[in-house]
Amino acid sequence: MLYKNRVFPSIWRSIYLVGGLPYVSLLIWLLPLLLCNSGQNSLMAHDEGFYAGRARQMFASGDWIAPWGSAHHKTPGSYWLIASAYKLLGISEFSARLPSAIAGILCLFTIYEIGKIILSKKVAWLTATILSVEFLWLQSCRLAAPDIPTILLVLVAILALLKAEISPQKSYFWLFIAGLSFSLGFLLRSFVIFLPMVALLPYLIGEHRRHRHLFNPMLYLGLVVGVIPTLAWLWLSWLRYGSESFGQLLGFVVELGSDDRNHNGFFFYFWNLPLKSFPWFFFSLLGLAVVIRHPIPRYQLILVGFPLVLLAELSIFSTRLSHYALCLYPFIALLAAVALDWLGNIYQMGFIHQAKSLRSQAKNHLPRNLSYALGIFSIVLIFTGILALNYGDFYLRQRATLCLILGLGWLIVPLIWIARYHFGQKFLTDNYWLASWLIPCWLTLAMAGNLGFLGDYNPNFKAFFQQPAIASILQTHPVYFSQVEDKNSVLLNFYTPIPAARVSAISQVPILSYAWISANNQQLSTPYRVIATLQEYQLIQVLP
């Protein structure tokens, strides 16, 4: 097999002498990226606030079925995870985000194991390190949302299918795990889990004569066992709300399938994926070309077929959002790792072998050309950062710091090439060259975390609730919600210590009680006084 017979340099050989060391090194690599912050955390409006707020309702009420008083359009798995974190650690942004962070760590370990089976240990380790520095992936690992836990279950299912192949004597166990993972994925993400399941059909059907997974009853037993929690929730919800429980669940899928949200057209992911995973998406295209030219026996339909089918499904689906494509990011990392390993081989050989054709000459010069191109791009980043530092506002100056870190870091890539091949520094092996691509991304994302870009999304909200005059009221009095319908209202609900019921009119709020209202509403007949204003909201007290 391609990559399997590669003789690793001594540094890689020593790394793998200890079986657990790859996991330790990946943990050391990822944990700072997950933990670096500015000292303040605040939730992202809309989705993150929804998940954290609804989980808080479950935890506070003790009702883990539907505490919001009506049938719900999503399965409750993600709310249960976050509410469980609240139960262990209390209500906070850290607790709400903890399930995603843990799932992100386990995703790295799982994709490493998948990479080991399909490719090699070195490529698997590169895959995990690349995945952790893909911007949208890292950001999602730090959000209170179901995406990363769901993708973990998809990766576990894929790993279980692969393990069932290489360990036929344990295939019943691994196929049970695969089925269980997909069913639990439905509990977390409802019908969205069917997209990766369909993307696996080329492998399950195309390679069926070899592995015969579809004829193994344990796969279906796992599916049945895993769906039990969802069925129990649906049954209890049906006892309260009748057929509306099923109608809400199905209606939400129909709405997503027919709603062109934000007018993101068919080609949305073709520009969004390169942007949110830069520069690794472009390496993945090179890796795709490599594995198409040199197919991976038995696993081509997973390495190539799965991401291509999934991309087609996502593009056809009418609702197209960045985080819907997160399941592609581990495979972007896999293919990018293939490309980097291939380029590292060429880098290491240099110009020892005389090229016999123009095509082979172009291939031999590819690491050099990429190094120089990155050097030019780095200079552009550095000059952009300098201009922003000198002429930009505070917002731009913060981002200028990231430009300078990334630009100065990536400038090392061409310098390593020049030092090796123009100044004879042969100790600068391909490991140094590969590291010079990865470490600047790591440093930039770590600094982004320190500046609050990856955790402090609404600092004004958090600061408002920490004011002593406001906190003294909110910590001791319930606050009603009236006429607050903006997406940021979910943040008000989460950060209000004692949220009371939502009312349709201020007249329903008891006298001398407090309420949130829209600051734009000037037609209220009930007398009140304004305690404070937060963006488009007002905290008021109803007067006699």
C-alpha positions in Angstrom: 0.0 0.0 0.0 1.0 3.6 -0.6 2.5 5.2 2.6 2.6 1.9 4.5 6.2 1.0 3.5 7.6 4.5 4.2 10.8 4.5 6.3 10.2 7.2 8.8 13.0 9.5 9.9 14.4 8.7 13.4 12.4 11.4 15.1 9.2 9.8 14.0 10.4 6.4 14.9 11.2 7.5 18.4 7.8 9.1 18.8 6.0 5.9 18.1 8.1 3.7 20.5 5.6 4.5 23.2 2.1 3.5 22.2 0.3 6.2 24.1 2.6 9.0 23.1 0.7 10.1 20.0 -2.4 10.6 22.2 -0.4 12.6 24.7 1.2 14.7 22.0 -2.2 15.4 20.5 -3.7 16.3 23.8 -0.8 18.7 24.5 -1.3 20.2 21.0 -5.1 20.7 21.4 -5.7 21.6 25.0 -4.2 25.1 24.9 -6.3 25.8 21.8 -9.4 24.8 23.7 -8.5 26.6 26.9 -6.8 29.9 25.8 -9.2 32.8 26.5 -9.2 36.4 27.5 -10.4 35.7 31.0 -14.0 36.4 30.0 -16.5 34.2 28.2 -19.8 35.0 26.7 -22.1 33.0 24.5 -22.7 33.5 20.8 -26.1 34.8 20.0 -28.8 32.6 18.5 -27.8 28.9 18.2 -25.3 28.7 21.2 -27.7 30.8 23.3 -30.6 28.5 22.3 -28.9 25.3 23.3 -27.4 26.6 26.5 -30.7 28.3 27.5 -32.9 25.4 26.8 -30.6 23.1 28.7 -30.8 25.5 31.6 -34.6 25.3 31.5 -34.3 21.5 31.7 -31.8 21.6 34.6 -33.7 24.3 36.5 -37.2 22.8 36.1 -36.2 19.2 36.5 -38.3 18.5 33.4 -36.0 16.8 30.8 -38.7 16.2 28.2 -40.2 19.6 27.2 -39.9 22.3 29.9 -40.8 25.0 27.4 -44.5 24.0 27.5 -45.0 22.8 23.9 -43.8 20.1 21.6 -40.3 20.7 20.4 -38.8 20.5 16.9 -35.5 18.9 17.9 -34.4 15.7 19.6 -33.1 16.5 23.1 -29.7 14.8 23.1 -27.7 18.0 23.0 -29.8 19.6 25.7 -29.3 16.5 27.9 -25.5 16.7 27.5 -25.3 20.4 28.4 -27.8 20.0 31.3 -25.7 17.1 32.6 -22.7 19.4 32.5 -24.7 22.0 34.5 -25.5 19.3 37.0 -21.9 18.5 37.5 -20.3 21.9 37.4 -23.1 24.5 37.7 -24.5 26.9 35.1 -21.8 28.7 33.2 -20.4 29.2 29.7 -17.7 26.7 30.5 -20.2 24.0 31.5 -22.3 24.6 28.4 -19.3 24.2 26.1 -17.7 21.3 27.9 -19.5 18.5 26.0 -18.2 20.0 22.6 -14.7 20.3 24.0 -14.5 16.7 25.2 -16.0 15.5 21.9 -13.4 17.6 20.0 -10.6 15.8 21.9 -12.1 12.4 21.3 -12.6 13.3 17.6 -8.9 13.8 17.3 -8.2 10.4 18.8 -10.8 8.7 16.6 -9.6 10.3 13.4 -6.1 9.3 14.3 -7.2 5.7 14.6 -9.0 5.9 11.3 -5.9 7.4 9.7 -3.8 4.6 11.1 -6.0 1.9 9.5 -6.4 3.6 6.1 -3.0 5.2 5.7 -0.1 5.2 8.3 0.7 6.4 11.7 2.5 9.5 10.5 -0.3 10.6 8.2 -2.8 9.8 11.0 -0.9 12.1 13.4 -0.7 14.8 10.8 -4.4 14.5 10.2 -5.3 15.1 13.8 -3.0 18.1 14.1 -4.4 19.6 10.9 -7.9 19.1 12.1 -7.3 20.9 15.3 -6.1 24.1 13.5 -8.9 24.3 11.0 -10.6 27.5 12.1 -14.3 26.5 12.0 -13.6 23.1 13.6 -11.7 24.7 16.5 -14.4 27.3 16.9 -17.1 24.7 17.0 -15.2 22.7 19.6 -15.6 25.8 21.8 -19.3 26.3 21.3 -22.4 24.9 23.2 -23.8 23.1 20.1 -24.5 19.5 19.0 -22.3 19.5 15.9 -19.0 18.2 17.3 -20.6 15.5 19.6 -22.6 14.3 16.6 -19.5 14.1 14.3 -17.7 12.2 17.1 -20.5 9.5 16.8 -20.1 9.5 13.0 -16.3 9.0 13.3 -16.8 6.3 15.9 -19.2 4.5 13.6 -16.7 4.7 10.7 -13.9 3.4 12.9 -16.1 0.6 14.1 -16.8 -0.4 10.5 -13.1 -0.5 9.8 -12.3 -2.4 13.0 -15.0 -5.0 12.0 -13.1 -5.5 8.8 -9.6 -6.0 10.3 -10.9 -8.0 13.3 -13.5 -10.5 11.9 -13.6 -12.4 15.2 -14.8 -9.2 16.9 -17.0 -7.9 14.0 -20.2 -8.5 16.0 -19.1 -6.1 18.7 -17.8 -3.4 16.3 -20.9 -3.5 14.1 -23.1 -3.2 17.2 -21.1 0.0 18.1 -21.5 1.3 14.6 -25.3 0.9 14.7 -25.5 2.3 18.2 -23.5 5.4 17.2 -25.7 6.2 14.3 -28.9 5.9 16.5 -27.4 8.0 19.2 -26.6 10.5 16.5 -30.3 10.8 15.8 -30.9 11.6 19.4 -28.4 14.5 19.1 -29.1 15.8 15.7 -32.4 14.2 14.6 -32.7 13.6 10.8 -29.4 15.4 10.0 -27.6 12.1 10.9 -29.0 10.5 7.8 -26.7 12.7 5.6 -23.5 10.9 6.7 -25.3 7.6 6.8 -26.2 8.0 3.1 -22.6 9.1 2.3 -21.4 5.8 3.7 -23.6 3.8 1.3 -21.0 3.7 -1.5 -18.6 1.9 0.9 -21.2 -0.3 2.5 -22.7 -1.4 -0.9 -19.7 -1.2 -3.1 -17.5 -3.2 -0.8 -20.3 -5.4 0.5 -19.0 -8.6 -1.2 -15.8 -8.3 0.9 -16.9 -7.1 4.3 -20.7 -8.1 4.3 -21.5 -5.6 7.0 -25.1 -5.1 5.7 -25.8 -8.8 6.4 -24.6 -8.7 10.0 -27.6 -8.6 12.4 -25.5 -6.8 15.1 -25.5 -3.7 13.0 -29.2 -3.5 13.1 -29.4 -4.5 16.8 -27.1 -1.5 17.6 -29.5 0.7 15.6 -32.5 -0.6 17.6 -30.8 -0.3 21.0 -29.5 3.2 20.2 -32.9 4.5 19.2 -34.6 3.5 22.5 -33.8 6.9 24.3 -35.3 8.8 21.4 -38.4 6.6 21.3 -38.8 7.0 25.1 -38.6 10.8 24.7 -41.1 10.8 21.8 -43.5 8.6 23.8 -43.4 10.9 26.9 -43.7 14.0 24.6 -46.7 12.4 22.8 -48.4 11.8 26.2 -48.3 15.6 26.7 -48.8 17.0 23.3 -50.2 14.2 21.1 -49.4 14.0 17.4 -47.8 17.5 17.5 -44.7 15.9 18.9 -44.1 14.1 15.7 -45.4 16.9 13.6 -42.9 19.4 15.0 -40.0 17.0 14.4 -40.9 16.2 10.8 -42.0 19.8 10.0 -38.6 21.2 11.0 -36.9 18.9 8.5 -39.3 19.8 5.8 -38.7 23.5 6.6 -34.9 23.1 6.4 -35.2 21.2 3.2 -37.2 23.9 1.5 -35.8 27.1 3.1 -33.0 28.8 1.3 -31.7 30.5 4.4 -29.5 33.6 3.9 -29.8 33.0 0.1 -26.8 30.7 0.2 -26.8 29.1 -3.3 -25.8 25.7 -4.6 -22.1 26.7 -4.7 -22.0 28.1 -1.1 -19.7 25.3 0.2 -17.4 25.6 -2.7 -16.2 29.0 -1.4 -17.1 28.6 2.3 -15.1 25.4 2.9 -11.8 26.9 1.5 -12.3 30.1 3.6 -13.1 28.4 6.9 -10.4 25.7 6.6 -7.7 27.8 4.9 -5.1 26.6 3.8 -5.9 23.0 4.4 -8.7 22.7 1.9 -6.3 23.4 -0.9 -3.9 20.8 0.4 -6.9 18.4 0.5 -7.4 18.9 -3.2 -3.8 17.9 -3.8 -4.3 14.9 -1.5 -7.4 14.0 -3.4 -5.5 14.0 -6.7 -2.8 11.8 -5.0 -5.2 9.1 -3.8 -7.1 9.1 -7.1 -3.8 8.5 -8.9 -2.7 6.0 -6.3 -6.0 4.5 -4.9 -6.0 3.1 -1.4 -7.1 -0.5 -1.6 -10.4 -1.3 0.2 -10.8 2.2 1.7 -11.1 4.4 -1.3 -14.8 4.7 -1.0 -14.4 6.0 2.6 -11.5 8.4 2.0 -12.8 9.8 -1.3 -16.4 8.6 -1.7 -17.7 9.6 1.7 -16.7 13.3 1.6 -17.7 13.7 -2.1 -21.2 12.2 -1.6 -21.6 14.2 1.6 -20.6 17.5 -0.2 -23.2 16.7 -2.9 -25.9 16.1 -0.3 -25.2 19.3 1.5 -25.1 21.3 -1.7 -28.5 19.9 -2.8 -30.0 20.5 0.6 -31.7 23.9 0.5 -30.6 25.2 3.9 -26.8 25.8 3.6 -24.9 26.9 6.6 -21.2 26.8 7.5 -21.6 24.4 10.4 -23.6 21.9 8.5 -20.4 21.0 6.6 -18.4 20.3 9.8 -18.5 16.6 9.1 -16.3 17.2 6.0 -13.5 18.8 8.0 -12.0 15.5 9.4 -11.8 14.3 5.8 -10.3 17.6 4.6 -7.7 17.0 7.2 -7.1 13.4 6.1 -6.6 14.4 2.5 -4.5 17.4 3.5 -2.3 15.1 5.6 -1.8 12.8 2.5 -0.7 15.9 0.5 1.7 17.1 3.2 3.3 13.7 3.6 3.6 13.4 -0.2 5.2 16.9 -0.4 7.4 16.0 2.5 8.8 13.0 0.6 9.6 15.2 -2.4 11.1 17.9 -0.1 13.4 15.2 1.5 14.6 13.9 -1.9 15.2 17.4 -3.2 16.9 17.4 -6.6 18.8 14.1 -6.1 16.9 12.3 -8.9 16.9 13.9 -12.3 13.5 14.4 -13.6 12.7 12.6 -16.9 9.7 14.7 -18.0 8.2 18.2 -17.6 5.5 16.7 -15.4 8.0 15.1 -13.0 10.0 18.3 -13.0 6.9 20.2 -12.0 6.3 17.7 -9.2 9.8 17.9 -7.9 9.6 21.7 -7.8 6.2 21.8 -6.1 7.4 22.1 -2.4 9.8 24.8 -3.5 7.1 26.7 -5.4 4.6 26.4 -2.5 7.3 27.6 -0.1 8.0 30.7 -2.2 4.3 31.4 -2.8 3.6 31.2 0.9 6.6 33.5 1.5 4.9 36.1 -0.8 1.6 35.6 0.9 3.3 36.0 4.3 4.8 39.4 3.3 1.3 40.6 2.2 0.0 39.5 5.7 2.8 41.3 7.5 2.3 44.6 5.6 -1.5 44.3 6.1 -0.9 43.8 9.8 1.5 46.8 10.0 -1.0 49.1 8.2 -3.9 48.0 10.4 -1.8 48.6 13.6 -0.9 52.1 12.5 -4.2 53.2 10.9 -6.9 50.9 12.1 -9.3 51.2 15.1 -9.1 48.9 18.1 -11.1 46.2 16.4 -8.7 46.1 13.4 -5.5 46.4 15.6 -6.5 43.2 17.5 -6.8 41.4 14.2 -3.6 42.9 12.9 -1.8 41.0 15.7 -3.1 37.8 14.2 -2.0 38.8 10.7 1.5 39.5 12.0 1.8 36.2 13.9 0.6 34.2 10.9 2.7 36.2 8.4 5.9 36.0 10.4 5.3 32.3 11.2 4.7 31.3 7.7 7.7 33.3 6.5 9.8 30.5 8.1 8.5 28.0 5.4 10.6 29.5 2.5 13.5 30.2 4.8 13.7 26.5 5.8 13.8 25.6 2.1 16.5 28.2 1.3 18.6 27.1 4.3 18.5 23.5 3.3 19.0 23.7 -0.5 21.0 26.9 -0.8 23.1 26.9 2.4 23.4 23.1 2.8 21.7 22.8 6.2 20.8 19.2 5.7 19.5 18.8 9.3 16.4 20.7 8.2 14.4 17.6 7.2 10.8 17.4 6.0 9.7 17.4 9.6 10.9 20.9 10.1 9.3 22.0 6.8 5.9 20.4 7.8 6.1 21.9 11.3 6.6 25.4 9.8 3.2 25.0 8.1 1.4 23.9 11.3 2.9 25.8 14.2 2.1 29.3 12.9 -1.6 28.3 12.6 -1.4 27.0 16.1 0.1 30.2 17.5 -2.4 32.3 15.6 -5.4 30.4 16.9 -4.0 30.4 20.4 -3.6 34.2 20.3 -7.2 34.4 18.9 -8.4 32.6 21.9 -6.4 34.9 24.2 -7.9 37.9 22.6 -11.4 36.5 23.1 -12.2 35.8 19.5 -13.0 32.2 20.2 -15.0 32.5 23.4 -16.1 36.0 24.2 -18.7 36.7 21.5 -20.9 39.2 23.4 -18.8 40.9 26.0 -21.3 43.8 26.3 -24.0 41.4 27.5 -21.7 39.8 30.1 -20.4 43.1 31.4 -23.9 44.5 31.7 -25.0 41.7 34.0 -21.9 42.1 36.1 -22.6 45.7 37.0 -23.3 45.8 40.8 -26.5 47.9 40.5 -27.9 45.5 37.9 -26.7 42.3 39.6 -28.3 43.4 42.9 -31.7 43.5 41.2 -31.4 40.4 39.0 -29.9 38.2 41.7 -32.9 38.6 43.9 -35.9 39.3 41.7 -37.5 37.2 38.8 -37.6 39.0 35.5 -40.4 38.6 33.0 -40.0 38.7 29.3 -42.3 40.7 27.1 -42.0 41.7 23.4 -38.4 40.6 23.1 -38.1 38.6 19.9 -34.7 39.4 18.5 -32.2 36.5 18.3 -30.2 38.1 21.1 -33.1 37.6 23.4 -31.8 34.1 24.0 -28.8 35.6 25.7 -31.0 37.7 27.9 -32.8 34.5 28.9 -29.5 32.7 29.7 -27.8 35.5 31.6 -30.9 36.6 33.6 -30.3 34.7 36.9 -34.1 34.2 37.7 -36.0 34.3 34.5 -39.8 34.4 35.0 -42.5 33.4 32.5 -42.8 35.1 29.1 -45.9 37.3 28.9 -47.7 38.7 25.9 -48.2 42.2 27.4 -46.7 44.3 30.2 -50.2 44.4 31.8 -49.7 40.8 32.8 -46.6 41.6 34.8 -47.3 42.0 38.5 -46.9 45.5 40.0 -43.3 46.4 41.1 -42.0 43.3 39.2 -39.3 43.6 36.6 -39.4 42.7 32.9 -37.4 42.9 29.7 -39.1 44.8 26.8 -38.1 46.0 23.4 -36.5 49.5 23.6 -38.3 50.4 20.4 -41.7 49.9 21.8 -43.1 53.3 22.8 -46.8 52.4 23.0 -47.1 50.7 26.3 -50.0 52.0 28.4 -48.8 50.4 31.7 -46.7 52.8 33.7 -43.1 51.7 34.3 -39.6 53.0 34.9 -36.5 52.1 33.0 -33.8 50.6 35.1 -31.2 50.1 32.4 -30.9 49.8 28.6 -28.9 47.0 26.9 -28.7 47.5 23.1 -32.3 47.1 21.8 -33.7 46.0 25.2 -34.8 47.7 28.3 -35.0 46.4 31.9 -38.0 48.0 33.5 -40.0 47.9 36.7 -43.8 48.0 36.5 -45.2 50.9 38.6 -48.6 51.0 40.4 
